[in-house]
């Protein structure tokens, strides 16, 4: 299934708009990942553990959005927007939400 942030797909024509589709993923932060991320913050560098969690959350949210589009009969999702937030006590959880418009393209 084609997923794009643009409103159009070059060389394709939208023949039917099926509506808004969304996907969300909320991931809890692990105590050990927090500890090692804190150490990285002190000594510099990137936190690979957090980057992996962020990527996994994004993939899950987009997959859920695609499943909703397919259930509506769509073969693409256009105008996709990804949002990242921290939620929960002390921002202990990461939420990624994906939204877009399910369409049929030819």
C-alpha positions as CSV (number, residue, x, y, z in Angstrom):
1,X,0.0,0.0,0.0
2,X,1.3,3.4,-1.0
3,X,1.7,5.8,2.0
4,X,2.7,9.4,1.2
5,X,2.8,12.8,3.0
6,X,1.7,14.5,-0.2
7,X,-1.9,15.2,-1.3
8,X,-1.4,13.8,-4.8
9,X,0.6,10.9,-6.3
10,X,2.5,11.8,-9.4
11,X,1.2,9.8,-12.4
12,X,-1.8,8.5,-10.5
13,X,-5.4,9.7,-10.2
14,X,-7.4,9.6,-7.0
15,X,-10.7,8.0,-7.9
16,X,-12.3,7.7,-4.5
17,X,-11.7,9.4,-1.1
18,X,-12.6,7.0,1.7
19,X,-12.0,9.1,4.7
20,X,-9.7,9.7,7.6
21,X,-7.6,6.8,8.9
22,X,-5.4,6.8,12.0
23,X,-3.0,4.7,13.9
24,X,-1.5,5.1,17.4
25,X,1.2,3.4,19.3
26,X,2.1,4.1,22.9
27,X,5.4,2.6,24.2
28,X,6.5,2.5,27.8
29,X,10.1,3.6,28.5
30,X,12.2,0.9,30.2
31,X,14.1,1.8,33.4
32,X,17.4,0.4,32.0
33,X,17.0,2.3,28.7
34,X,16.3,5.5,30.8
35,X,19.4,4.9,32.8
36,X,21.7,4.3,29.7
37,X,20.1,7.3,27.9
38,X,20.9,9.5,30.9
39,X,24.5,8.3,30.8
40,X,24.6,9.1,27.0
41,X,23.2,12.6,27.7
42,X,26.0,13.2,30.2
43,X,28.9,11.9,27.9
44,X,27.3,12.8,24.6
45,X,26.1,10.7,21.7
46,X,22.9,9.2,20.5
47,X,20.6,6.9,22.4
48,X,20.2,3.9,20.1
49,X,17.7,2.3,22.4
50,X,15.3,5.2,22.3
51,X,15.8,5.6,18.6
52,X,14.8,2.0,18.1
53,X,11.7,2.4,20.3
54,X,10.7,5.5,18.4
55,X,11.1,3.7,15.0
56,X,9.1,0.7,16.3
57,X,6.3,3.0,17.5
58,X,6.2,4.8,14.2
59,X,6.1,1.6,12.3
60,X,3.2,0.3,14.4
61,X,1.2,3.5,14.0
62,X,1.6,3.5,10.2
63,X,0.8,-0.2,10.0
64,X,-2.4,0.3,12.0
65,X,-3.3,3.3,9.7
66,X,-2.7,1.1,6.6
67,X,-4.9,-1.7,8.0
68,X,-7.8,0.8,8.5
69,X,-7.4,2.0,4.9
70,X,-7.4,-1.5,3.6
71,X,-10.5,-2.3,5.6
72,X,-12.2,0.6,3.9
73,X,-11.2,-0.7,0.4
74,X,-8.3,1.8,-0.1
75,X,-5.0,1.1,-1.8
76,X,-3.2,4.2,-0.7
77,X,-3.1,6.7,2.2
78,X,-2.3,10.3,1.2
79,X,-1.6,13.5,3.2
80,X,0.0,11.5,6.1
81,X,1.0,13.3,9.2
82,X,3.1,11.8,12.0
83,X,3.0,13.3,15.5
84,X,5.3,12.4,18.5
85,X,4.4,13.1,22.1
86,X,5.4,12.0,25.5
87,X,2.5,11.0,27.8
88,X,2.0,9.6,31.3
89,X,3.5,10.5,34.6
90,X,6.8,12.4,34.1
91,X,6.5,11.8,30.3
92,X,7.3,8.1,30.9
93,X,5.6,6.9,27.7
94,X,6.1,7.7,24.1
95,X,3.1,8.1,21.8
96,X,3.3,8.2,18.0
97,X,0.1,8.9,16.0
98,X,-0.3,8.7,12.2
99,X,-3.2,10.1,10.3
100,X,-4.0,10.4,6.7
101,X,-6.7,10.1,4.0
102,X,-7.5,6.6,2.7
103,X,-8.0,6.7,-1.1
104,X,-8.3,4.5,-4.2
105,X,-5.8,5.5,-6.8
106,X,-5.4,4.3,-10.4
